[in-house]
Amino acid sequence: FRHAAAVVRPVTPEGLGAALRERPALAYFVPTARNPDGAIMPVAGRRRLAALAAEHDVPLVDDEVCAELCFSGPAPPPLAAFGRGEQVITVGSMSKLVWGGLRVGWIRAAAPLVSRLSRLRAVHDLGGEVVSQLAAAALLRRLDEVRGPRVRALAARHDHLCAELRARLPSWAFEPAGGGQTIWVRVPRGEVDAFAQVALRHGVAVPPGRSFDPLGGHADRMRLHFLLPADELSRAVNNLALAWAAFDGTGRAAARHTLIV
């Protein structure tokens, strides 16, 4: 967005009406299994969002890349179910549901916009890789077969990570995700930018919250994913707990005591 000279402004649900009244060039939302916290927007919020976008004539992008990864039943209806066809643009991808290397996605929008985007792509891109597109077309016909095991595995790993964090790092705060691949964690003290350096020395790389805020906020947050098997998640949380003890100061006395003994 910034490469296109856009001024990016995050919007809270409470400030949505005021933001859309200013007629931005585009509104971009991830209402289902949102990155980084895995939250799912309720149906009432989707209806209100689509209505406000239509009222103020603001194009609305619905990013559904993680929409197939809801842990409790099927995903809620997309924003297009509540708005005019020419107003809502839906984007999706196979990369989260199937495999990160399958970089095949799509856009659902009004026919004139799709034609325009196709022409623009022809200028900048000679075409997608054929084998991946053939694989995606075959997998789309077996989506239910693919989705079930994938969602069950992610939900189990999510629950395992949450349990490990509650047991080893009870002072950290987070809300369980409704879907997706990540949770959004808040530390009680300090900034995650500094803690991330300590965590890296303990063998765990964590992205600080500032990376997910266009205004550089959320300094006390970090994103943790649950893509790894349970034993690796347990090892990662153990190392995070050691790193937090060192960062927070609670590990210093224990370390000195160990050296004396």
N, C-alpha and C positions, 0 to 999 in steps of 0.2 A: 504493500500500500504506500509506503513512504517513497519507494522508487518511482511511483506514479504521482509524486508530489502531493499525496493526500496528508491531511492533518488528522491523526488518529485520536479519537477521544473515547475512553471507556464510559459505559453508561450503566447505572444501577437500575433495577426495576422501578424504583421510586422516581428516578429522573427521566424515565423513558419518554413521557409525554412532552416535557419541556425540550428534550433533545430533538425529537422529531419535528416539533413546531419550527425549529430553526432550518428545516429543509436541507439536511445533509445530502451529499451526492449519493450516498449509499449507506445502508445499515446492514451490518454483518453480525449474525448470531449463530451460536452453536447450542440450540435448545435441548438437544438430546445427548446425554453422556458427555457433557461439556469437558473440554480440556481447560484447566488442569484438575478440576474437583469432581468430575463424574456426575454432576448434578443433572436432573431432568426437569425441564420446565413443565408445570402442570398445564392441562388443556385450557383452563381459563386464561392463563398468561399468554398462551399461544394465540388465542382468539383476540385478546386485547392488543397484542403486538401487531397482528395482521390488520386489525381495524385501524390502528393509529397510522401505520404505514400507508394504508390506502387513503385515509383522510388527508394526510399531508403530502401525498404523492411522492413517497420516498421508496426507491427500489430496495427490496429486502432480500438478502442472501441467507438461505437456510443451509448451513453446513451439516450434512447428515453422514459424515464419514464414519462416525462411531454409533450411528443410530441403531445398527443391528446388534449392538452389544449391551442391551438392557438386561439386567439380572432378574427382574421380576416381571416376566411376561413380555408381550410384544411392545414395541415402541409406540408412544403416542402418535397421533396423526401429524404429518409434516405441516409446516406453516402454510403450504399451498392449499391445504384443505380448508383454510379459513380466509383466504385472500383471493383477489383476482389473478387470473393466470398471467396477465402481462405485468403484474406488480411483483410477483414472488419468483425468485430464482433459486432452484434447489441444486446442490452439488453433492456428489457421493463418490465413493472410491472402494476398491477391493483391498486396499493396503492394510486396513485395520482388521477387517473380518477374516481375511485369508492369510495374508503374508505381507510383511512390510516391503518386500522386493517386487510385489506385483503392483506396479505404479500405473494402474489403469483406473480412470475415473470417468465421470459423466456430468452433464449439466441438463437439467430439465427446466425449460423456460418457454416463453412464447416463441412461436416460429420465427418471427422477424429477428428477435434477439439471437436465437440460435444460428440463423443464417449469417448474421453479422459477425458473431464470434468465430464461426467456421472460416469466414474470409480472413479475419485477423490472424487466426492460427496458421493458415496457409502461408501468410507472409513471414511469420516468425519460426515456423516449425515445418519441416518437410513431411512429417507424419509420425505416428506412433509405431512402436516396435510390434511387428505382426504376431509373433509367437505369443507374446503376453496377451494381446487382444483376443486371440483364439482361445487361450486358456481361460480368460475372464468370461468369454461368451459361454464356454462349456460349464464353468462353475456357477454362473447365474442360473442355469437350469437345475442345479443341484443345491440351491442356496439353503434350503431347510436342512438338508443333510450336513452341510458344512457348519451352519450356524449353531446347532445344538451342542456338539462337543466343544466348540470354541467358547461359547458362552459359559458352559458348565465349568470348563477349566479356569477361565478368568475369574468367575465368581468364587471358586474354591480358593484360588490364590489370593484374591482380595480379602476374603475372610481370614485367611491365615496371616497375611500381613497385618491386618487390623488387630488380631489377637496378640501377635508378637509385639506390636507397638504399645498396646495397653499394658502388657506384662513388663516390658523392659524399659519403656520410656513413658510412664504414666503422666508426666507433666506436659507432654506434648498434646496438643488438641487437634482434632480432625473430625470431620463428618464422614461416615461411610459413603462410598460412591453408589449411585444408582445404576451405573454401568460404565463402560469404557475401559480404560487401562491404567488410570492414575488416581491418586488421592492428593488432597491439598492439606498440608500439615503446618501448624503454627507452633513456633517455639515460645516458651514463656519469657525468655530474656535474650537480649543481644540481637544481632543481625545475621541472617543466614549467609550472606556473602562471606563473612569472616568464618563462620562455622564450616562452610563448604570446604575451605582450605584445610581445616583440621580433619574433616571427614575423609578428604582425599588421602591424607597421610595414613588413615586407617583403612584404606582400600575401598572406599565407597565414594562414588561421584554423585552429587546431588545438585540439581539446578535450582538456584535461588529464585525467590518469588519475583524479584525485579525483572527477571527475564520474561515474565508473562504479563507485565503491566506496561503499557505504552508510555505511562507517565513516570515509571520507575518506582512505584510504590510497592507495598507488600514486602517490605524488607524483612519481616519476621516470618515469612512463609517459605516453604519449599514444596516441590512436586516429587512424589515418590510413585514409581510404577510397580505393578505386580505382574510383570510378564515372565518372571523367572520361576523355576520349580520351587516347591516349598522349602527344601533344605537350603537352597541358595538365598531365599528371602530371609530365613532364620539367621543365616550367617551374616547377611547384610545388616539386619537390625541389631545383632550382637555388636558388630563393629561400629554402628551408629551410636549405640549406647556407650561404648568405650570412648568414642570421639566426643560425645556430649559431656561425659564426666570430665574429660580433660579440658574441654572448652569452658564449661560452667564453673570449673574450679573444684568440684567435688572429688575429682580424681587425684588432685595433687598430694594431699596428705597421705592417701593410700599408697601412692607411688613412692613417696619418701620413706614411708614405713617399710615397704617391701625392700628398699635398698638397704635400710639399716639392719633389718633381719638378715 
